[in-house]
Amino acid sequence: MKKLLCKTYLAILLLLLYAPIIFIGVFSFTESKVLGNWTGFSTELYENLFFEAGSGNGLLRAIENTFIIALAAAFASTILGTVAAMGLKNLKGYKRRAMQFMNNIPMINPDIITGVSLFLLFLFLHVTQGYVSVILAHITFCTPYVVLSVMPQLIQMEPNTYEVALDLGARPSQALWKVVIPQLKGGMISGFILAFTMSLDDFAVTFFTRGTIGLETLSTYIYADARKGGLTPELRPLMTLIFLVVLILLLVRNIRINRNTTKAKA
């Protein structure tokens, strides 16, 4: 009875999580402008997304801005987070605990507080609001997640690996790039994907730091579109494609991890 209840509970939970995504995916293959009204199978919305939506209402421009910001923020935060994790690993006692606590604050802090704080900081420092301010803001809240992704790899790594490489004749740069970084690659990739997803999904921080120059990301575009009384139909295929891309990346990542684990056991 307990197993049946657990399986039923899990099935209901998964249904509630994925039903809206499946619903949007199904109705992305119909030309109806109203969500929930099936008028027959069609790929018109996908065609409009890539050939017409961008020129008419700036959707493609918002997508382009979103991916540029997300890639830049994820790349920079991966580098900063990896370096920060290395420094954190070398700390001892209360210093390490204090820095770990400080690293966790941005993740616990509500996004709206982070957004308003960065907005006021950029005003005080006279930072031009736009691409620069949004990318800096995204790096700020993405870096702690990279630190958490890289730290387990550092903990599992032999503590004297770097020194051993130096003793065997490697230069400091060679020891870092050819010995340490390869062992942290899994955590760095996971951190990059997580930072990219967090940046892609963010609204509050972007809204407060984008300024008044008309910079639109996907989240701010959807917000503005919803305030008009409805959502652009081309958002349905876009959401479906983003979900499939993220799903494929996670599947590939998990398959690679399972293969590496199997090889290590063998």
C-alpha positions as MATLAB code, in Angstrom:
seq = 'MKKLLCKTYLAILLLLLYAPIIFIGVFSFTESKVLGNWTGFSTELYENLFFEAGSGNGLLRAIENTFIIALAAAFASTILGTVAAMGLKNLKGYKRRAMQFMNNIPMINPDIITGVSLFLLFLFLHVTQGYVSVILAHITFCTPYVVLSVMPQLIQMEPNTYEVALDLGARPSQALWKVVIPQLKGGMISGFILAFTMSLDDFAVTFFTRGTIGLETLSTYIYADARKGGLTPELRPLMTLIFLVVLILLLVRNIRINRNTTKAKA';
ca = [
       0.000    0.000    0.000;
       2.850    2.380    0.848;
       4.536    1.709   -2.502;
       1.277    2.312   -4.343;
       0.699    5.614   -2.520;
       4.289    6.722   -3.176;
       4.022    5.913   -6.885;
       0.640    7.645   -7.117;
       1.986   10.728   -5.358;
       5.033   10.810   -7.658;
       2.849   10.397  -10.761;
       0.568   13.271   -9.687;
       3.560   15.475   -8.911;
       5.177   14.819  -12.291;
       1.843   15.399  -14.018;
       1.420   18.788  -12.340;
       4.996   19.762  -13.268;
       4.984   18.692  -16.896;
       1.328   19.020  -17.949;
       1.594   22.773  -18.680;
       4.751   22.237  -20.763;
       3.153   19.383  -22.711;
       0.007   21.495  -23.160;
       2.004   24.379  -24.640;
       4.009   21.979  -26.811;
       0.875   20.376  -28.262;
      -0.791   23.709  -29.050;
       2.392   25.046  -30.645;
       1.474   22.844  -33.622;
      -1.739   24.639  -34.453;
      -2.218   28.021  -36.092;
      -4.868   29.207  -33.639;
      -4.047   32.490  -31.949;
      -5.958   31.435  -28.835;
      -4.275   28.914  -26.544;
      -6.520   25.871  -26.065;
      -8.320   26.211  -29.408;
      -7.165   23.392  -31.709;
      -7.775   24.221  -35.390;
      -5.734   21.431  -36.929;
      -2.085   20.490  -37.186;
       0.123   23.277  -38.529;
       3.720   24.507  -38.287;
       2.746   28.090  -39.042;
       3.722   29.370  -35.597;
       7.225   27.893  -35.984;
       7.545   29.538  -39.389;
       6.361   32.861  -37.983;
       8.802   32.579  -35.083;
      11.847   32.453  -37.337;
      10.700   34.495  -40.331;
       8.093   37.026  -39.230;
       7.897   37.459  -35.438;
      11.198   39.287  -35.092;
      10.454   41.918  -37.730;
       6.960   42.623  -36.417;
       7.277   42.879  -32.656;
      10.921   42.437  -31.692;
      10.621   38.869  -30.406;
      13.716   37.627  -32.223;
      15.651   40.665  -31.039;
      14.651   39.856  -27.453;
      15.779   36.247  -27.962;
      19.100   37.432  -29.377;
      19.668   39.790  -26.428;
      18.759   37.029  -23.962;
      21.242   34.530  -25.386;
      24.050   37.091  -25.715;
      23.635   38.155  -22.086;
      23.256   34.568  -20.843;
      26.354   33.309  -22.681;
      28.483   36.260  -21.569;
      27.320   36.006  -17.958;
      27.725   32.210  -17.842;
      31.222   32.332  -19.356;
      32.432   35.066  -16.977;
      30.795   33.564  -13.887;
      32.293   30.136  -14.682;
      35.791   31.619  -14.661;
      35.186   33.726  -11.538;
      33.354   30.931   -9.726;
      36.115   28.399  -10.435;
      38.805   30.754   -9.178;
      36.699   31.611   -6.120;
      36.146   27.915   -5.363;
      39.900   27.284   -5.518;
      40.521   30.137   -3.107;
      37.718   28.950   -0.825;
      39.152   25.428   -0.772;
      42.493   26.751    0.496;
      40.919   28.608    3.413;
      40.742   26.977    6.823;
      38.515   27.160    9.873;
      36.232   30.107   10.462;
      37.504   31.976    7.394;
      36.258   29.228    5.119;
      32.907   28.994    6.912;
      32.489   32.764    6.751;
      33.207   32.881    3.012;
      30.850   29.964    2.352;
      28.156   31.846    4.257;
      28.823   34.974    2.201;
      28.640   32.927   -1.004;
      25.223   31.549   -0.024;
      23.641   34.938    0.669;
      23.099   35.950   -3.013;
      21.321   32.636   -3.670;
      18.990   33.019   -0.677;
      18.427   36.734   -1.189;
      15.168   37.519   -3.065;
      15.715   38.555   -6.678;
      13.838   41.816   -6.261;
      16.202   42.927   -3.473;
      19.211   41.978   -5.581;
      17.799   43.872   -8.547;
      17.024   47.056   -6.596;
      20.407   46.941   -4.823;
      22.326   46.586   -8.091;
      20.203   49.308   -9.680;
      21.130   51.752   -6.904;
      24.780   50.661   -7.047;
      24.994   51.271  -10.794;
      23.406   54.694  -10.355;
      25.919   55.567   -7.654;
      28.864   54.394   -9.789;
      27.446   56.047  -12.933;
      27.499   52.744  -14.841;
      25.698   53.032  -18.168;
      22.550   50.949  -17.948;
      22.050   48.499  -20.785;
      24.061   45.509  -21.897;
      26.929   46.270  -19.499;
      24.804   46.667  -16.375;
      22.633   43.614  -17.121;
      25.635   41.357  -17.814;
      27.398   42.548  -14.639;
      24.231   41.955  -12.635;
      23.822   38.442  -14.046;
      27.457   37.609  -13.311;
      26.858   38.739   -9.713;
      24.045   36.296   -8.977;
      25.315   33.440  -11.206;
      28.835   33.177   -9.758;
      27.779   31.669   -6.374;
      26.045   28.803   -8.197;
      29.247   28.036  -10.095;
      31.171   27.990   -6.811;
      28.766   25.384   -5.436;
      29.104   23.303   -8.614;
      32.912   23.321   -8.606;
      33.470   22.809   -4.858;
      32.514   19.087   -4.809;
      35.053   18.406   -7.569;
      37.737   20.213   -5.570;
      36.884   18.284   -2.415;
      37.121   14.949   -4.263;
      40.434   15.878   -5.884;
      43.675   14.906   -4.183;
      44.729   17.929   -2.072;
      48.364   17.856   -3.242;
      47.704   17.447   -6.977;
      48.916   20.930   -7.862;
      52.093   20.638   -5.774;
      52.863   17.198   -7.217;
      52.614   18.590  -10.746;
      55.063   21.361   -9.798;
      57.468   18.843   -8.251;
      57.406   16.832  -11.485;
      58.593   19.831  -13.470;
      55.392   21.508  -14.615;
      55.187   25.279  -14.642;
      52.388   26.837  -12.539;
      50.336   27.559  -15.672;
      50.848   23.998  -16.947;
      49.890   22.527  -13.577;
      46.703   24.599  -13.603;
      45.572   24.001  -17.192;
      46.797   20.430  -17.744;
      46.300   18.915  -14.286;
      43.827   20.861  -12.132;
      41.333   22.198  -14.700;
      40.732   18.778  -16.383;
      39.734   17.358  -13.001;
      37.334   20.269  -12.430;
      35.868   20.162  -15.931;
      32.699   18.326  -14.879;
      31.861   20.857  -12.179;
      32.715   23.767  -14.471;
      30.402   22.472  -17.205;
      27.600   21.931  -14.697;
      28.197   25.430  -13.308;
      28.161   26.937  -16.796;
      24.862   25.244  -17.677;
      23.327   26.290  -14.360;
      24.533   29.895  -14.742;
      23.269   29.991  -18.336;
      19.845   28.705  -17.252;
      19.628   31.139  -14.327;
      20.510   34.067  -16.592;
      18.061   32.906  -19.256;
      15.264   32.687  -16.695;
      15.885   35.918  -14.779;
      13.362   38.748  -14.806;
      13.569   40.856  -11.631;
      17.295   41.670  -11.801;
      17.124   42.327  -15.550;
      14.084   44.559  -15.175;
      15.799   46.839  -12.645;
      19.219   47.000  -14.335;
      18.370   47.274  -18.052;
      17.766   51.034  -17.897;
      15.507   53.000  -20.220;
      17.269   52.426  -23.548;
      14.726   49.839  -24.674;
      16.816   46.727  -24.064;
      14.465   43.740  -24.110;
      15.211   40.198  -23.012;
      12.817   37.295  -23.333;
      11.515   37.661  -19.767;
      10.900   41.417  -20.031;
       9.355   40.956  -23.481;
       6.884   38.381  -22.144;
       6.078   40.665  -19.201;
       5.363   43.599  -21.499;
       3.369   41.358  -23.842;
       1.240   40.002  -20.988;
       0.410   43.529  -19.816;
      -1.186   44.164  -23.214;
      -3.831   41.543  -22.465;
      -2.369   38.420  -24.064;
       0.726   36.572  -25.213;
       2.155   36.392  -28.708;
       1.269   32.960  -30.181;
       4.874   32.496  -31.366;
       5.898   32.187  -27.723;
       4.402   28.683  -27.683;
       6.917   27.165  -30.143;
       9.693   29.187  -28.537;
       8.963   27.758  -25.071;
       8.763   24.267  -26.562;
      12.133   24.607  -28.298;
      13.844   25.988  -25.182;
      12.478   23.121  -23.088;
      13.664   20.533  -25.621;
      17.153   22.079  -25.828;
      17.531   22.089  -22.031;
      16.187   18.532  -21.844;
      18.666   17.307  -24.483;
      21.569   19.017  -22.720;
      20.643   17.390  -19.408;
      20.255   13.966  -21.021;
      23.626   14.233  -22.759;
      25.264   15.417  -19.550;
      23.761   12.589  -17.469;
      24.689    9.962  -20.074;
      28.299   11.184  -20.064;
      28.421   11.127  -16.268;
      27.047    7.572  -16.177;
      29.591    6.433  -18.777;
      32.476    8.001  -16.861;
      31.251    6.415  -13.630;
      31.038    3.011  -15.316;
      34.537    3.358  -16.743;
      35.928    4.404  -13.348;
      34.375    1.363  -11.663;
      35.721   -0.919  -14.423;
];
